[in-house]
Amino acid sequence: MTGVLDQASVVAPTPTRAGRGFVPDDCAKSRQNAEGSSVPTVDPYTNAYVTEALDLSKADGADVTGESYAPMEVTLEEGGK
């Protein structure tokens, strides 16, 4: 499905030697904030909004797969007119 995140294809780079970079999800979820809660508390990768938007668009008759795409001819003119 177009626009849907495949969790298996997401690769989080490891921190650089200078200590900058991304923190793996399991590490972030095991840390606590000032109040003692673990953050984040839910999986950060979700397709819920994308799936709902695609379903709503399909219900409205929108082509969400590009099947009805047809190129159009455009003539470029000096000055953008």
Residue, then its C-alpha position, 0 to 999 in steps of 0.5 A: m500500500t502506498g505511503v504505509l510505513d513498513q516497520a521491518s524496513v526502518v533502520a535506526p542508525t547507531p550513535t556516532r563516535a561523537g555521541r550524536g545519532f538516533v537512540p534505538d526504540d528499546c533503549a528509549k522505552s526503557r528510560q524514565n522521565a523526571e516523573g518516573s514514566s517511561v517515554p515513549t509509552v507506545d510504538p512510534y511507528t504507526n500506519a493508523y493515520v495513513t490507513e485512515a486517510l487512504d480509506l477516507s480518500k477512497a470512499d470519496g472516489a479519489d485515485v490513491t494508487g495512481e491508476s488513472y494517472a495520465p501525463m499532460e502536455v505543458t508548454l513552458e514560456e519565458g517568465g513563467k506565463 
